[in-house]
Amino acid sequence: MSADFLAFGPHPDDAEIGAGGLLRKMKKRGHTTGIVDMTTGDMGWGTPELRSEESANAAKILQLDARENLDLGDCRIEDTFENRCKVAAMIRKHRPQIVLSPYYMLPIGRGLGHNDHYKTGQIVANAFNLAHLRKAPVAGEAFQARAIFFYFLPPGLPPTFVVDITQEFDDWMAALDCHKSQFYNAEKPRPAQLPQVRDLFATFASYWGWQIGVKYAQAYLSTSPLNVGDPLMLVKDVVPRP
């Protein structure tokens, strides 16, 4: 089945974090949606089997049309031609109009700068192009998606656009809550006085929402110019600040 919106996530839960609200909103609007996880998260908390079950539960809440896993190895993702071909095959298979991926120029380290995060961005950005080349050794018929947009933007990098997910917030949080092995694991060392990780995601959503005059939103970057026929359409839903 084709997916109008296809999000790539380094580990099970990352695509939900960066694009779960958007995917739920697009599904409500009649578009098809999907997630491709690059790894099973085998280095993280919980087992690959448990994380697969959690991902399936989250997919049901977001009402995804497709979810697949490439199993490229947690903490071992590399931007190789072979991996580009694997991702390009997913793009050819699902034939998305829009591809979503983590941003590929993140500060190296924990969190946003995890090896798998920025290298997923590199692979997907390269595969976005590779998928349309007829001579590429990639399964499926050549296909060019219309656009690729990036999530997991580093501090200080302004997004190209921000999407209101206020109406989808509860479903988004419920999808994140499915990943109990990562966010509610009793064995995971964490000072008791700190808030849950999912509260941090809600805070970011609140921040971006404030920027556009709504309660919650998610932010995305386009590295290519966007063709805008009527600039007024960009501001028709803007809420003036008091």
RAJOWO-V358459 format. One record per residue. N is the residue number from 1. RES is the residue in three letters. PSI is psi in whole degrees, -180 to 180 (NA if undefined). Layout:
# RAJOWO-V358459
N|RES|PSI / N|RES|PSI
This chain:
# RAJOWO-V358459
1|MET|139 / 2|SER|155 / 3|ALA|117 / 4|ASP|-37 / 5|PHE|122 / 6|LEU|115 / 7|ALA|132 / 8|PHE|131 / 9|GLY|137 / 10|PRO|-44 / 11|HIS|158 / 12|PRO|125 / 13|ASP|-24 / 14|ASP|-42 / 15|ALA|-36 / 16|GLU|-45 / 17|ILE|-49 / 18|GLY|-25 / 19|ALA|9 / 20|GLY|-43 / 21|GLY|-42 / 22|LEU|-46 / 23|LEU|-41 / 24|ARG|-40 / 25|LYS|-43 / 26|MET|-36 / 27|LYS|-41 / 28|LYS|-30 / 29|ARG|7 / 30|GLY|6 / 31|HIS|156 / 32|THR|148 / 33|THR|154 / 34|GLY|162 / 35|ILE|138 / 36|VAL|115 / 37|ASP|134 / 38|MET|-28 / 39|THR|169 / 40|THR|-1 / 41|GLY|34 / 42|ASP|-17 / 43|MET|-11 / 44|GLY|-168 / 45|TRP|142 / 46|GLY|171 / 47|THR|160 / 48|PRO|-36 / 49|GLU|-43 / 50|LEU|-42 / 51|ARG|-33 / 52|SER|-41 / 53|GLU|-43 / 54|GLU|-40 / 55|SER|-39 / 56|ALA|-39 / 57|ASN|-41 / 58|ALA|-38 / 59|ALA|-36 / 60|LYS|-41 / 61|ILE|-41 / 62|LEU|-8 / 63|GLN|45 / 64|LEU|149 / 65|ASP|-20 / 66|ALA|146 / 67|ARG|128 / 68|GLU|165 / 69|ASN|128 / 70|LEU|-16 / 71|ASP|57 / 72|LEU|-3 / 73|GLY|108 / 74|ASP|130 / 75|CYS|7 / 76|ARG|13 / 77|ILE|132 / 78|GLU|146 / 79|ASP|79 / 80|THR|163 / 81|PHE|-37 / 82|GLU|-45 / 83|ASN|-34 / 84|ARG|-40 / 85|CYS|-38 / 86|LYS|-42 / 87|VAL|-41 / 88|ALA|-36 / 89|ALA|-37 / 90|MET|-40 / 91|ILE|-43 / 92|ARG|-37 / 93|LYS|-47 / 94|HIS|-16 / 95|ARG|56 / 96|PRO|153 / 97|GLN|-39 / 98|ILE|132 / 99|VAL|138 / 100|LEU|139 / 101|SER|156 / 102|PRO|150 / 103|TYR|146 / 104|TYR|0 / 105|MET|72 / 106|LEU|150 / 107|PRO|127 / 108|ILE|135 / 109|GLY|-160 / 110|ARG|169 / 111|GLY|-129 / 112|LEU|-37 / 113|GLY|16 / 114|HIS|138 / 115|ASN|-47 / 116|ASP|-26 / 117|HIS|-57 / 118|TYR|-29 / 119|LYS|-30 / 120|THR|-43 / 121|GLY|-42 / 122|GLN|-47 / 123|ILE|-48 / 124|VAL|-40 / 125|ALA|-41 / 126|ASN|-39 / 127|ALA|-31 / 128|PHE|-40 / 129|ASN|-43 / 130|LEU|-33 / 131|ALA|-24 / 132|HIS|-6 / 133|LEU|116 / 134|ARG|-29 / 135|LYS|-5 / 136|ALA|140 / 137|PRO|65 / 138|VAL|135 / 139|ALA|143 / 140|GLY|168 / 141|GLU|138 / 142|ALA|139 / 143|PHE|138 / 144|GLN|113 / 145|ALA|157 / 146|ARG|-35 / 147|ALA|157 / 148|ILE|130 / 149|PHE|149 / 150|PHE|141 / 151|TYR|-175 / 152|PHE|57 / 153|LEU|136 / 154|PRO|156 / 155|PRO|137 / 156|GLY|-11 / 157|LEU|111 / 158|PRO|138 / 159|PRO|160 / 160|THR|-38 / 161|PHE|159 / 162|VAL|135 / 163|VAL|126 / 164|ASP|120 / 165|ILE|25 / 166|THR|-46 / 167|GLN|-20 / 168|GLU|2 / 169|PHE|-46 / 170|ASP|-42 / 171|ASP|-39 / 172|TRP|-48 / 173|MET|-39 / 174|ALA|-38 / 175|ALA|-41 / 176|LEU|-38 / 177|ASP|-18 / 178|CYS|-26 / 179|HIS|62 / 180|LYS|-33 / 181|SER|-26 / 182|GLN|-38 / 183|PHE|-16 / 184|TYR|29 / 185|ASN|118 / 186|ALA|-24 / 187|GLU|-10 / 188|LYS|118 / 189|PRO|125 / 190|ARG|127 / 191|PRO|134 / 192|ALA|-28 / 193|GLN|-11 / 194|LEU|147 / 195|PRO|164 / 196|GLN|151 / 197|VAL|-38 / 198|ARG|-25 / 199|ASP|-31 / 200|LEU|-41 / 201|PHE|-40 / 202|ALA|-37 / 203|THR|-45 / 204|PHE|-42 / 205|ALA|-37 / 206|SER|-40 / 207|TYR|-49 / 208|TRP|-33 / 209|GLY|-43 / 210|TRP|-36 / 211|GLN|-28 / 212|ILE|10 / 213|GLY|27 / 214|VAL|178 / 215|LYS|-46 / 216|TYR|145 / 217|ALA|164 / 218|GLN|146 / 219|ALA|147 / 220|TYR|155 / 221|LEU|136 / 222|SER|129 / 223|THR|-1 / 224|SER|152 / 225|PRO|146 / 226|LEU|136 / 227|ASN|111 / 228|VAL|115 / 229|GLY|-34 / 230|ASP|101 / 231|PRO|-25 / 232|LEU|-26 / 233|MET|-23 / 234|LEU|-19 / 235|VAL|7 / 236|LYS|-26 / 237|ASP|10 / 238|VAL|132 / 239|VAL|115 / 240|PRO|137 / 241|ARG|146 / 242|PRO|NA
